[in-house]
Amino acid sequence: MDDIVKAALAKWPNVPHCYGWLGLDARGNWYMRDDRCQAAGPFARAEGDDRVASKGSLLKHEKLIEFIHRNYAADEQGQWFFQNGPQRVYVELENTPFIWRVQPDGRVRSHTGLDAGEVRQSLLDEQGRLYLVTVMGLGLVHTSDMALAADAVESGRWVPEPVQWLALPIDRGFVRSPQRLQARESRPAGTT
């Protein structure tokens, strides 16, 4: 975490959290989601939700993206966030908290630019998406890197096990939509 962020947290420890304003897609791209975008629909479709997804505006500012990457973490509930000074900006995930980039030499890096470490397990969902569990956690292999990933599978380095997409958050301890979770938890008892 950046020193400036730590200083802001110490100075303003009680700033309310922010939900729904930032999304991470399945290719490792960040999206800003204003009120209009959030009203148009969720960042990613969820089971039982027939609304059209509304991603928002693709972030392109390199310094801002680097800042997000350096200050990207998870809370104790498995909700991923960007610590923006004193405020936690919770991230809506299209799929997983990390998007893996497979390197030509076989190493794996996260969308944040960090070395993912040893691949401990590989998983394949019902749609044919490949996931890797590394020292850093669970992530989806970027679609552009599937040829390199296929080489690792064919050589026996990775042996994918079947997994259900809907079960990943529960099985692997992360939250795809902190905004939905927060809305459910803030409802008065007995309401739907």
TIVOFI-513918 format. One record per residue (C-alpha): chain; x, y, z; residue number from 0. Coordinates in Angstrom, 2 decimals, decimal comma. Each point is the difference from the previous one (the first is absolute). Layout:
  chain     east    north       up    n
      A        X        Y        Z  NUM
...
! end
This chain:
  chain     east    north       up    n
      A     0,00     0,00     0,00    0
      A     1,31     3,47    -0,86    1
      A     1,29     2,12     2,91    2
      A    -2,35     2,84    -0,99    3
      A    -2,95    -2,40     0,34    4
      A     1,18    -1,15     3,45    5
      A     0,29     3,63     1,11    6
      A    -3,52     0,79    -1,26    7
      A    -1,39    -3,03     1,86    8
      A     1,65     1,16     3,23    9
      A    -1,31     3,56    -0,44   10
      A    -3,59    -0,96    -1,03   11
      A    -0,74    -3,48     1,37   12
      A    -3,80     0,12    -0,28   13
      A    -0,65     0,85    -3,65   14
      A    -2,97    -2,08    -1,30   15
      A     0,70    -2,77    -2,49   16
      A    -0,98     0,36    -3,64   17
      A    -1,93    -2,72    -1,87   18
      A    -0,72    -0,53    -3,69   19
      A     2,30     2,66    -1,44   20
      A     2,90    -2,17    -1,19   21
      A    -0,02    -3,24    -1,99   22
      A     2,60    -2,51    -1,17   23
      A    -0,85    -1,95    -3,16   24
      A     1,12    -3,46    -1,08   25
      A     2,89     1,49    -2,00   26
      A     1,49     1,97     2,90   27
      A    -1,44     3,37    -1,06   28
      A    -1,32     2,52     2,52   29
      A    -3,30     1,83    -0,49   30
      A    -1,35     3,08     1,76   31
      A    -3,75    -0,21     0,63   32
      A    -1,86     3,24     0,70   33
      A    -3,59     0,26     1,32   34
      A    -1,50    -0,15    -3,51   35
      A     1,97    -3,13    -0,86   36
      A    -0,93    -1,70     3,28   37
      A    -3,69     0,80    -0,55   38
      A     0,21    -1,58    -3,48   39
      A     0,97    -3,40     1,41   40
      A     2,55    -2,02     1,96   41
      A     3,67    -0,16    -1,01   42
      A    -0,37    -3,68    -0,85   43
      A    -3,08    -2,16    -0,28   44
      A    -0,79    -2,17     2,97   45
      A    -1,99    -3,22     0,31   46
      A    -3,70     0,87    -0,10   47
      A     0,61     3,62    -1,09   48
      A    -1,35     0,65    -3,48   49
      A     1,24     3,59    -0,23   50
      A     2,60     0,84    -2,64   51
      A     3,51     0,57     1,37   52
      A     1,20     3,61     0,05   53
      A     3,78     0,14     0,33   54
      A     0,59     3,75    -0,08   55
      A     3,01     1,94    -1,28   56
      A     3,25    -1,82    -0,69   57
      A     2,86     1,51     1,99   58
      A     2,97     0,85    -2,21   59
      A     2,10     2,34     2,18   60
      A     3,16    -2,03     0,67   61
      A     0,99     1,75     3,25   62
      A    -3,51    -0,48     1,45   63
      A     0,03    -3,69    -0,98   64
      A     3,44    -0,45     1,59   65
      A    -1,29     1,69     3,19   66
      A    -2,99    -2,36     0,09   67
      A     2,30    -3,00    -0,50   68
      A     2,28     1,01     2,89   69
      A    -2,96     0,48     2,34   70
      A    -2,15    -3,01    -0,98   71
      A    -0,79    -2,43     2,83   72
      A    -2,74    -2,13     1,58   73
      A    -1,79     0,37     3,31   74
      A    -0,77    -2,82     2,44   75
      A    -3,24    -0,85    -1,87   76
      A     1,80    -0,50    -3,32   77
      A    -1,22     3,28    -1,46   78
      A     2,65     1,60    -2,20   79
      A     0,55     3,74     0,19   80
      A     2,23     2,85    -1,06   81
      A     1,15     2,09     2,97   82
      A    -0,38     3,54    -1,36   83
      A     1,49     2,14     2,74   84
      A    -2,27    -0,41     3,02   85
      A    -2,83    -1,60    -2,01   86
      A    -0,43    -3,63    -1,00   87
      A    -1,42    -0,28    -3,48   88
      A    -1,39    -3,53    -0,27   89
      A     0,46    -1,68    -3,37   90
      A    -2,71    -1,74    -2,02   91
      A     1,59    -3,09    -1,57   92
      A    -1,13    -1,38    -3,33   93
      A     1,66    -3,27     0,92   94
      A     2,97    -0,34     2,41   95
      A     2,16     2,39     2,07   96
      A     3,03    -0,64    -2,21   97
      A     0,43    -0,36    -3,72   98
      A     3,10    -2,04    -0,78   99
      A     2,37     0,75    -2,86  100
      A     2,02    -3,05    -1,01  101
      A     3,55     0,95    -1,02  102
      A     1,90    -1,69    -2,86  103
      A     2,35    -1,58     2,56  104
      A    -2,97    -1,55     1,85  105
      A    -0,08     2,42     2,94  106
      A    -3,32     1,55     0,93  107
      A    -0,55     3,69     0,79  108
      A    -3,11     1,71     1,32  109
      A    -1,84     2,81    -1,77  110
      A     1,58     2,24     2,68  111
      A     3,47    -0,91    -1,30  112
      A     1,07    -2,21     2,91  113
      A     1,57    -3,44    -0,34  114
      A    -2,74    -2,45     1,02  115
      A     2,44    -2,57     1,34  116
      A    -0,39    -3,75    -0,23  117
      A    -3,09    -1,39    -1,73  118
      A    -1,52    -2,35     2,57  119
      A    -3,12    -1,07    -1,85  120
      A    -1,79     0,53    -3,32  121
      A    -3,77    -0,05    -0,45  122
      A    -2,26    -0,11    -3,05  123
      A    -3,61     1,21     0,18  124
      A    -3,03    -1,07    -2,01  125
      A     0,64     2,79    -2,54  126
      A     3,60    -1,12    -0,63  127
      A     1,59     2,85     1,99  128
      A     3,31    -0,88     1,64  129
      A     0,81     1,12     3,55  130
      A     3,24    -0,30     1,92  131
      A     0,45    -0,10     3,75  132
      A     3,37     1,49     0,90  133
      A     1,75     1,27     3,09  134
      A    -1,94     3,28    -0,53  135
      A    -3,38    -1,70    -0,31  136
      A    -2,50    -0,82    -2,75  137
      A    -0,03     1,63    -3,40  138
      A    -1,31    -0,47    -3,52  139
      A     2,47    -0,54    -2,83  140
      A    -0,25     2,87    -2,49  141
      A    -1,59    -1,10    -3,28  142
      A     3,02     1,26    -1,98  143
      A     2,24    -2,42     1,89  144
      A    -1,96    -3,21    -0,60  145
      A     2,52    -1,33    -2,57  146
      A     2,79     0,24     2,61  147
      A    -2,33    -1,51     2,61  148
      A    -0,87    -2,85    -2,37  149
      A     3,73    -0,77    -0,30  150
      A     0,21    -0,30     3,81  151
      A    -3,04    -2,29     0,05  152
      A     1,22    -2,17    -2,91  153
      A     3,44    -0,39     1,62  154
      A    -1,67    -1,14     3,24  155
      A     1,26     2,98     2,02  156
      A    -3,61     1,00     0,71  157
      A    -2,74    -2,61     0,34  158
      A    -3,35     1,83     0,08  159
      A    -2,69    -1,24     2,38  160
      A    -3,68     0,71    -0,71  161
      A    -1,64     2,88     1,85  162
      A    -3,36     1,77    -0,16  163
      A     0,20     3,74    -0,69  164
      A    -2,75     0,82     2,50  165
      A     1,79    -1,97     2,75  166
      A     3,36     1,78    -0,34  167
      A    -0,72     2,91     2,39  168
      A    -1,27    -2,30     2,76  169
      A     2,69    -2,64    -0,53  170
      A     2,86     2,52    -0,32  171
      A    -1,14     2,68     2,46  172
      A    -0,60     3,11    -2,08  173
      A    -2,97     2,24    -0,78  174
      A    -0,82     0,89    -3,61  175
      A    -2,32     2,86     0,91  176
      A     0,67     1,83     3,27  177
      A    -2,76     2,42    -1,03  178
      A    -2,61    -2,80    -0,07  179
      A     1,30    -1,43     3,28  180
      A    -0,12     3,40     1,69  181
      A    -3,55     0,60    -1,30  182
      A    -1,15    -3,38     1,38  183
      A     1,63     0,61     3,37  184
      A    -1,48     3,49     0,36  185
      A    -3,59    -1,14    -0,63  186
      A    -2,25    -0,01     3,05  187
      A    -0,74    -3,50     1,35  188
      A    -2,97    -1,68    -1,67  189
      A     0,22     1,90    -3,31  190
      A     0,97    -1,53    -3,35  191
! end
